[in-house]
Amino acid sequence: ADIAPIRTAMAGVCAHLGDCLLPGYTRQAHITLHLCGFPAASPVQPDDWPISTLTQQLQALSDMAPSPFTLEIGRADSFSSVPYLSVHDPEEGITALRRLLGEHDRTPEHPYVPHVTCGLYGGEFPMAPIREKLAACPVQRQTLPVTRVHLMAYEAALIGGPLFSLCAFDLETRRLQPTRLPAWASQFAKAFQNT
């Protein structure tokens, strides 16, 4: 979702919330479809993610992924820890992708609300004033064409740090596309290759 109109809308939300937000949030605009975990040859922890799951998910995408679709990005809202832009999925593309990815995952399902995170709160704040500020934030509805889904990673030690694409799946060609990786993400990818 990292396109100029959505970045502008995110910046507007951040400006309305001012000092409520943790400084240094550099994560690109994105919509999380599914959480994976840490690569592991033999899963032990609940958030270990085996290569067999990745392989099954990629095969499911290749066999049954939806065609490119369009999302609507709209009003500002908030969870307890982050403000966000709402996401409407009129063609149910996200629904289809989550179903495919979730069929091959052993982690429990959590309530899911598609959204574009605008930042992280830097403390505890009463929600009523936050919601008032967000309601006063004029966000112009945007359409977002979705043509690819990415396997993303980030450095866990950097709170709100940037995302890096490990690979992308093209919904039109139904093929996996390699991406250029930073050094630490290359190590992440090698962990899968060595399992």
Residue, then its C-alpha position, 0 to 999 in steps of 0.5 A: a500500500d506504499i503509494a503517494p496518496i496513502r502516504t499523504a493520508m498517513a501523514g495527515v493522521c500523524a499530524h492530527l495525533g501529534d505528540c501521542l505517537l512514538p517518534g521514528y516510525t519508518r514502516q512503509a504503508h502495508i496491509t498485513l494479510h497473515l503473520c508467519g513467524f521465525p524460520a525453523a527446521s523443526p518447530v518448537q515455539p508457537d511462532d516458529w514457521p517451518i519451510s514446509t508451511l511456506t512451500q504449501q502456502l506458495q503452492a496454494l497461491s500458485d493454484m488458487a490465488p485470486s486475480p488482481f483486485t481493488l481495495e478501498i482505503g478510507r477513514a482513520d480509526s484506532f486500535s489500543s496501540v496504533p492509529y490506522l486507515s480503514v480498509h474495505d475489501p469489496e471484491e473479497g481479495i483479502t478474504a480469499l488470500r487469507r483463506l489460502l494462507g491460513e489453510h496451511d498454518r498451525t498458528p491459532e487465528h486471531p480476530y483480523v481487521p484489515h488496516v494500514t498502520c499510521g504509527l505507534y502510540g508513544g504512551e497511554f492515552p484515553m481513547a475518547p480524545i484520540r477518536e475525536k482527533l481521528a474523526a476530525c482528520p479529513v481522509q480522502r477515500q483512495t482506491l488501491p489496486v492489488t497486483r502482488v503479495h509480498l513475504m515481508a520481514y523486519e528487524a525485530a529490535l527496531i520498533g517501527g522499523p522498515l519492512f523488507s520484501l523477501c519475495a513477491f507473488d504476482l497475482e496476474t502471472r502467478r509467479l514468484q518474483p525475487t527481490r533485493l534484500p538487505a544483509w540481515a534479511s539475506q540471513f533470514a532467507k538462508a535460514f529457510q534454504n538451510t532447513 
